[in-house]
Amino acid sequence: MTVEQRRLLTTEIPGPRSRALHERKGAAVASGVGTTLPVYVERAGGGVVVDVDGNQLIDFGSGIAVTTVGNAAPRVVEAVQAQVAAFTHTCFMVTPYEGYVAVAEKLNELTPGTHDKRSALFNSGAEAVENAVKIARHHTGRQAVVAFDHAYHGRTNLTMALTAKSMPYKSGFGPFAGEVYRVPMAYPYRWPTGPENCADEAFATFVEQVHAQVGEQNTAAVIVEPIQGEGGFVVPAPGFLARVAEWCAAHGIVFVADEIQSGFCRTGDWFACEFEGVVPDLITTAKGIAGGLPLAAVTGRAEMMDAVHTGGLGGTYGGNPVACAAALAAIETMQADDLCGAAKRIESTMLPRLQALAEKYGSVGDVRGRGAMLAVELVEPGTSTPDPALTAALSAACHREGLITLTAGTYGNVLRFLPPLVIGDDLLHEGLDILDAAFAGHA
């Protein structure tokens, strides 16, 4: 790797050059575009991000689960350089090219299920979700879509309607798209009668509410994240997803798995729904698909995908040839370097350390996740009352010491960890040491 794989602090965080750039941002960029950690990046590779002041930070965020194969991954760089030199754009809907077809073939092969599949490529996760809803509605002739509490599906008008959290994603942006209904998530830590009852009661509530408030015959799709992302890395109670998928199949409803944050080896499987053998009708992907380039997809049952009339799906930049080249190289890296195995190894290192924090500090209400998609939920000790202030303080303490961390959760009280799957053990342990010190100083 061209970036030295060690943490190095040469200035305070953020340093003077980053602060100067941040002043320029304030004068040039809309204030609605926020920044978690205002260190301005010059280079990145593996598990390290280098800022303009020469600081080298440990990356526990991966650009929100995007640089799964590491930043500037060698195969991705080589493929992108070759494609840029050949051509950068023609629009697949005008004059197509092999890269798009090859990515679709890979997605059809890798996604769960042995049934005949088709794929369509887009630019962002929100676009993928919107198109999954379009496909489900066209296939079924129905309109209603059911989503879950704590869900995050994007920032466009339709996906804001599907997203549960108001601030900052929805506040002031309505009215939203109609025929979207919300039901409770099987959230074990916060289920009122306890985690042991969560799966059964959540499923019964789901069935009752869809039947009474929507009607099975009116429901086009149920969309769910197999592990919720922005909602706080909520892992549904065991068996819940499989029962929802079976119920959907029994009623002719399209079961959509939103794997935008959890897909591509992140959880130790290619896709999180594989853990319980759940086979979705449609699956949406983005983030980790292309090593940092913008690409997204909907993959699903051929009869559903092909139900849409010619010209009904697409977009000028969808399946851009450079992004397709990056995706093929990223997938090759995941396969050649066994990044599913790497995610499991990261879990085996991180999870015991996070569980040790829970044993030591009453402020850790829950530790959860899978693979390299892990989180701690922070509460006021002795209660389940969310503590977003402590969460922010812990994250800020990590930032000052050169560890990139992210927060999440409906209540803003979850620290989430998404290290690149190529991160070295030394960096992983050092990052966890920084986290330990942050807890010692604030919790």
C-alpha positions, -999 to 999 in steps of 0.1 A, spaced: 0 0 0 12 35 -8 -1 48 25 20 38 56 -3 17 78 2 35 111 -14 63 131 5 95 131 -5 128 147 16 158 136 -9 185 147 -41 188 167 -72 174 151 -83 192 129 -50 208 120 -44 243 106 -47 235 69 -79 215 76 -94 244 96 -85 268 67 -103 246 42 -132 243 66 -135 281 65 -136 279 27 -163 252 29 -184 275 50 -182 302 24 -188 280 -7 -208 249 3 -244 249 14 -246 247 52 -271 218 49 -241 196 38 -227 186 72 -193 171 81 -187 146 109 -150 152 113 -135 183 94 -101 169 86 -96 173 48 -82 142 32 -52 142 9 -46 104 6 -60 72 19 -53 35 17 -59 3 36 -70 13 71 -55 48 72 -67 82 61 -41 110 56 -52 146 60 -37 178 45 -17 185 77 1 151 75 -20 134 102 -26 97 96 -59 86 111 -72 51 117 -104 45 97 -133 28 115 -158 43 91 -149 33 55 -168 63 42 -199 48 57 -192 12 45 -181 22 11 -143 15 10 -148 -21 21 -118 -32 0 -97 -3 13 -92 31 -2 -75 32 -36 -74 -6 -36 -48 -17 -62 -71 -37 -85 -97 -9 -84 -71 18 -93 -58 -3 -122 -92 -10 -136 -104 26 -133 -73 39 -149 -77 16 -179 -114 24 -183 -108 62 -181 -82 59 -208 -107 39 -230 -139 59 -225 -157 76 -196 -194 76 -208 -217 67 -236 -249 61 -217 -258 24 -215 -293 32 -229 -278 47 -260 -247 27 -269 -241 -1 -243 -209 -17 -232 -197 -50 -217 -189 -37 -182 -225 -31 -173 -235 -66 -185 -206 -81 -166 -216 -64 -133 -252 -75 -138 -239 -111 -143 -218 -109 -111 -247 -96 -91 -271 -123 -104 -245 -149 -94 -236 -136 -60 -269 -125 -45 -290 -150 -26 -311 -176 -43 -306 -199 -73 -336 -186 -93 -333 -168 -126 -323 -131 -120 -319 -98 -137 -301 -66 -125 -304 -29 -133 -277 -4 -124 -281 31 -109 -260 57 -92 -269 58 -55 -286 37 -28 -317 59 -28 -320 55 -66 -318 17 -61 -346 18 -35 -368 40 -56 -365 17 -85 -371 -14 -64 -404 2 -54 -412 10 -90 -405 -26 -100 -426 -40 -72 -455 -18 -80 -454 -25 -117 -451 -63 -111 -479 -65 -86 -502 -38 -98 -505 -26 -62 -494 6 -46 -487 3 -8 -452 -2 5 -445 -12 41 -413 -1 59 -401 -4 95 -394 17 125 -357 29 126 -354 23 89 -331 44 67 -336 41 29 -324 74 15 -329 112 11 -351 115 -21 -388 122 -16 -399 86 -18 -370 73 3 -375 100 29 -411 86 32 -396 52 38 -370 65 62 -381 67 99 -359 93 115 -371 129 111 -340 149 121 -319 155 100 -332 134 71 -369 145 68 -375 176 89 -389 205 68 -388 186 35 -424 173 33 -450 164 20 -436 130 12 -447 103 -12 -479 85 -3 -489 49 2 -460 43 26 -469 26 59 -447 19 89 -446 -11 113 -425 -19 144 -391 -34 140 -381 -65 159 -355 -45 180 -345 -69 208 -329 -44 231 -359 -21 231 -387 -46 227 -412 -37 256 -416 -73 269 -380 -83 265 -358 -98 238 -371 -133 243 -405 -123 231 -393 -100 204 -395 -122 173 -429 -136 180 -446 -104 191 -430 -82 164 -441 -106 137 -477 -108 151 -478 -70 153 -465 -67 117 -492 -91 103 -520 -75 123 -511 -39 113 -505 -47 76 -538 -66 75 -558 -39 93 -542 -7 81 -531 -16 46 -546 -48 34 -525 -76 20 -542 -73 -14 -531 -36 -16 -494 -42 -6 -468 -42 -33 -437 -46 -12 -422 -49 22 -388 -33 24 -363 -40 53 -327 -37 60 -314 -72 72 -293 -52 97 -305 -16 100 -279 10 92 -285 46 102 -312 33 127 -284 20 149 -272 -13 135 -303 -30 148 -301 -68 142 -337 -81 140 -346 -109 165 -336 -143 151 -363 -158 128 -381 -125 123 -369 -118 87 -375 -153 75 -411 -152 88 -418 -119 71 -403 -132 39 -425 -163 40 -456 -142 48 -449 -120 19 -445 -149 -5 -479 -163 8 -496 -131 -1 -479 -122 -34 -460 -93 -18 -425 -85 -30 -400 -89 -2 -372 -63 -7 -339 -65 12 -321 -32 14 -284 -44 16 -269 -10 8 -249 -7 40 -248 -44 50 -238 -60 16 -206 -71 0 -189 -91 27 -195 -64 54 -212 -88 78 -191 -119 71 -214 -131 44 -218 -116 9 -252 -103 20 -266 -101 56 -298 -119 47 -278 -150 40 -271 -155 77 -306 -169 82 -310 -182 47 -334 -155 37 -338 -152 -1 -353 -118 -11 -374 -112 -42 -354 -80 -48 -322 -68 -33 -308 -33 -34 -271 -27 -32 -246 3 -34 -219 16 -10 -193 -13 -10 -201 -24 -45 -175 -4 -64 -146 5 -41 -156 41 -37 -171 50 -70 -208 58 -73 -228 27 -83 -260 10 -71 -282 -18 -83 -314 -37 -80 -312 -74 -85 -342 -97 -84 -364 -124 -98 -364 -123 -135 -402 -123 -138 -404 -92 -115 -375 -73 -131 -387 -80 -166 -422 -70 -159 -413 -33 -164 -417 -21 -200 -386 -12 -220 -374 23 -211 -391 22 -177 -358 18 -159 -325 36 -164 -308 69 -160 -282 89 -178 -253 79 -156 -266 46 -143 -240 19 -146 -213 44 -157 -184 24 -173 -158 37 -149 -179 27 -119 -186 -7 -135 -149 -13 -140 -143 -4 -103 -171 -28 -92 -157 -57 -111 -123 -51 -96 -137 -46 -61 -156 -79 -64 -125 -97 -76 -107 -83 -46 -134 -95 -22 -132 -130 -37 -94 -133 -41 -87 -119 -6 -116 -137 12 -130 -105 26 -160 -124 41 -134 -142 62 -117 -109 70 -150 -95 83 -154 -125 106 -118 -121 118 -125 -84 126 -156 -95 146 -135 -120 165 -112 -91 176 -137 -63 181 -167 -80 196 -149 -92 228 -134 -58 233 -168 -41 230 -184 -67 253 -157 -59 278 -167 -23 277 -203 -33 284 -192 -53 314 -172 -24 328 -195 6 320 -232 8 328 -235 33 300 -232 6 274 -268 -8 271 -262 -31 242 -235 -45 219 -246 -58 186 -239 -64 149 -222 -89 128 -188 -92 110 -173 -57 106 -206 -40 112 -207 -36 149 -221 -11 174 -226 -1 210 -258 16 222 -252 41 250 -277 48 277 -279 65 311 -266 39 336 -293 17 351 -318 27 325 -325 23 288 -327 61 283 -306 70 253 -275 91 260 -267 110 228 -245 135 246 -222 108 258 -222 92 224 -211 125 208 -184 131 235 -169 96 230 -168 100 193 -152 134 196 -126 120 220 -118 93 194 -115 119 167 -90 140 187 -68 109 190 -68 101 153 -96 75 152 -124 80 127 -157 69 143 -193 74 133 -225 77 153 -260 65 144 -294 55 158 -328 70 159 -319 86 192 -283 95 183 -269 72 209 -251 45 189 -214 43 182 -210 23 150 -179 7 136 -173 -1 99 -135 -6 94 -122 -15 59 -121 -53 57 -84 -50 48 -74 -32 80 -44 -47 97 -46 -62 132 -22 -36 147 -44 -8 136 -75 -26 147 -61 -31 182 -48 5 184 -82 19 174 -98 -2 201 -73 10 227 -82 46 217 -119 37 222 -111 22 256 -93 54 267 -123 75 255 -146 55 277 -122 58 306 -122 95 303 -159 101 297 -181 71 307 
